[in-house]
């Protein structure tokens, strides 16, 4: 028999296991670990862009404006790197860009570990729809990064 006034600790949903999180986050961790040594390539930028888009939608769904701003800051930085490379510059990351990407990716990574699988799946579904729509309009690689005030 329960004590009077005892409360249940209800789960908020299915939280991902550490193994699932590691499988999801491995490309992001590789990209972040390569930033300081200068081995960051466009493939790593694609992984970070996908992570950024998913985290933006998850933050928006959770009502976390602070985390949405961090995702937008990462997206703007990645898009600036891409635009610089497209205009004839080399694919490189400056120290300021490196610090912005690392700082925000670490914060979003920590927050992702608390998300339910349902919220992550909703975010992935929305990103998939956005990328399909952008590709139908003729967008190229990394043109579907979600940036405030810009349509892909």
URWOUR-V989223 format. One record per residue. N is the residue number from 1. RES is the residue in one letter. OMEGA is omega as a letter, one per 20 degrees, with the letter a starting at -180 (NA if undefined). NEAR is the number of other ideal C-beta (glycine too) atoms within 8 Angstrom. Layout:
N	RES	OMEGA	NEAR
N	RES	OMEGA	NEAR
This chain:
1	X	a	2
2	X	r	4
3	X	r	5
4	X	r	4
5	X	r	4
6	X	a	6
7	X	r	4
8	X	r	4
9	X	a	4
10	X	r	4
11	X	a	6
12	X	a	5
13	X	a	8
14	X	r	7
15	X	r	10
16	X	r	11
17	X	r	6
18	X	r	6
19	X	r	6
20	X	r	8
21	X	r	11
22	X	r	8
23	X	r	7
24	X	a	8
25	X	a	11
26	X	r	8
27	X	r	9
28	X	r	12
29	X	r	9
30	X	a	10
31	X	a	14
32	X	a	12
33	X	r	7
34	X	r	12
35	X	a	11
36	X	a	7
37	X	r	5
38	X	a	7
39	X	a	5
40	X	a	9
41	X	a	8
42	X	r	10
43	X	r	6
44	X	r	12
45	X	r	14
46	X	r	10
47	X	r	12
48	X	r	15
49	X	r	12
50	X	r	9
51	X	a	13
52	X	r	15
53	X	a	16
54	X	a	12
55	X	r	14
56	X	r	14
57	X	r	13
58	X	r	14
59	X	r	14
60	X	r	9
61	X	a	9
62	X	a	9
63	X	a	5
64	X	a	9
65	X	a	7
66	X	r	6
67	X	r	13
68	X	r	11
69	X	r	8
70	X	r	12
71	X	r	16
72	X	r	12
73	X	r	10
74	X	a	15
75	X	r	15
76	X	r	9
77	X	r	11
78	X	a	15
79	X	r	11
80	X	r	9
81	X	a	13
82	X	a	11
83	X	r	8
84	X	r	8
85	X	r	10
86	X	a	6
87	X	r	6
88	X	r	3
89	X	r	7
90	X	a	4
91	X	a	7
92	X	a	7
93	X	r	9
94	X	a	6
95	X	r	5
96	X	r	6
97	X	r	11
98	X	a	11
99	X	r	8
100	X	a	11
101	X	a	15
102	X	a	11
103	X	a	8
104	X	r	12
105	X	r	14
106	X	r	9
107	X	a	10
108	X	r	15
109	X	r	11
110	X	a	8
111	X	a	12
112	X	a	13
113	X	r	8
114	X	a	6
115	X	r	12
116	X	a	9
117	X	r	10
118	X	a	8
119	X	r	12
120	X	r	13
121	X	r	8
122	X	r	11
123	X	r	14
124	X	r	9
125	X	r	8
126	X	r	9
127	X	r	12
128	X	r	8
129	X	r	8
130	X	a	12
131	X	r	10
132	X	r	8
133	X	r	9
134	X	r	11
135	X	r	9
136	X	r	6
137	X	r	7
138	X	r	5
139	X	r	8
140	X	r	5
141	X	r	5
142	X	r	12
143	X	a	8
144	X	r	11
145	X	a	12
146	X	r	12
147	X	a	9
148	X	r	4
149	X	r	3
150	X	r	5
151	X	r	2
152	X	NA	11
